[in-house]
Amino acid sequence: MKHILLLIILSVTLKAQEINKLIIDEKSEKPMLIGICDRSAFTDTSFSWWFNSEYNMYTLDTLTLDSISGKLNDYTITIVMGTWCSDSRREVPRFYKILDRLNYDQKKLTLICVNHEKKNPNGDIENLAIKFVPTIIFYKNNDELGRIVETPQETLEKDILKIMVK
């Protein structure tokens, strides 16, 4: 029930707030995304240089992806990341490449960008217990089934498969 309420709150918050909000990072004095975002945010030149580079250079584990194919759309996914974070800059573009290969319905994906304190000014992630970014959370029937936190234990593809077979 807690996860259903959280998803409803996220949905209402998503409709009520600005998407792809840019602020200036106090540490680097460069643009930073904050709050609910979508993939189009990465077309901004402040982010496209690292997103496109990592996306294009990543080699997919197609064998593992073949065993996931057609099944991932049964899940909703929340990604919490920081555009200032090197792990997020590496893993999130790779994850998007996997989603693209699997034809994942990105309406089932929520992307939330946070500041250095892993906070979002809208307060819509407090119940997610985010300690490190990126955190990729997988839900099925509104229940959290697993997370990939900061870096995969093996590979993104193999970690996704392990979450799906729990």
N, C-alpha and C positions, 0 to 999 in steps of 0.2 A: 504494500500500500504506500509506503514511504517513497518508492521509486516512481509510482504513478503520479503522486502529488508533485514530486520534483519535476517530472516531465511536463506536467501541466503548467507549473510555474515557469519553466524554461520557455514553453511555447507562448505563454502570455507575454513574458518579458521580451521575447524575440519580436513580437508584433509591436510592442510599445517602444522599442529603442532603435536607435540609429544603427544601421549595419555598416561594417567596415570603417569604424571610427578611427581616425588617426589622431594621435597626440604626439607631443615631443618627449622622447625619453630623456629624463633628467640626467642620467649618467652619460649617455653618448651624444646628447643633443641632436639625435636623428629621429625621423618619424618612427612610430611604433603603433601597431594595431592594438585596440583594446575593445573588449566586449564581444558581442556576437558578430561573427564575420562569415563570409562565404568565400569560395575559391577565387572569385573575381578580384578580391583584395590583393592577390599575389600578382596581378597584372601591373600594379603600380611599380614604377622603376625602383622604388626604395626596397622592394621585396623580390621583384621578378628576377634579378640577377642571381640570387642564391636559389630561389625556388626552381627556376627553369634549368639551371645547371645541375642541381641534384636530381631532379626528375629525369632529365635526359641521360645522365651518366649511370643511373641505377639499372643493374641487370636483374630482371625478375627471375625468381625460382619458379619456372613454368610448370615443373613436375608437381610441386606442392600446390600451386594455384589450380591445376587441373582437378585436384581432389577437393578443392573448396568451391569450384565453379558451380554456380546455380544455387548455392546454399547461403551465401552471405546476405542476400536480400531478406532473409528471415530475421535479421538483426538490425537494431538501431545502434548507432555509434555516436559517441561524443568525444571530440578531441579538445583537450585543453592544452594550449601552447603559448609560448612567448616568442614574438618575432625577434627579440633580442637574444634568444637562447640558441647556442650552437647545436644542441641536441635536437631542438625543434626544427631548426633550419635543415638538418640532415634527414630526420625521420619523417616529417610531415610530407614533404614532396614525394618521398619514396612510397609512403602510404597511399597518397593520391594516385600514384602510378599503378599500384596494386588495385585500387578501387576502379580505376579506368579499365584495366585489363579484365576485371570481373564484371564489368557493366553494372556496378553497384548503383542503386537508385539514391542519388545524393540528397534527395528530399528527406531521407532517413538519417542524414548526417548533421550533427550540430558541431560547429567550430566556435570555440570560445578562446579569445586571446586575453592574456593576463599581463600584469606588470611584474616587476622584479620580485615583489612580495607574494607572487602567485595569487593576486587578488584582481577582481574585476569590480570597478566602481558601482556596477549595477547590483552586486551582491548575489548573483544568481548561481554561484558555484560553491558557496560555503558548505553545503551538505555533501559535496563530492570528495572531501578530504584530500585535496590536491597538495602533495608535498614536493613533487618534482614534475618538470615539464620536458617533453610532452607527456601527457597521460592520455591514452586512448582507451576508452571504456566501451565494452560491448554489452548490449542488453538484448534479451530475448523475452518476449511477453512481459516487458517492463521490469524484469529482474536482471540485475547485474550478474553477468557470467564470468567476467574476467577483465583484466587490464594489461596493457603494455605500458610500462612506466619508464620514461627516460630513454632507455635503449632496449631492444629486444634481448631476450635470454639467448635465443639461437639466431633466428632471422625473423623479420616481420611475418613472412609467409608461414613459417613453421609455428610461430607463436600464435598466430590467428587460428591455425588448424587445431592446436592444442586447446585453445579456448572453446572452439566449436564442438570438440568431442567430449567435453566435460560432462 
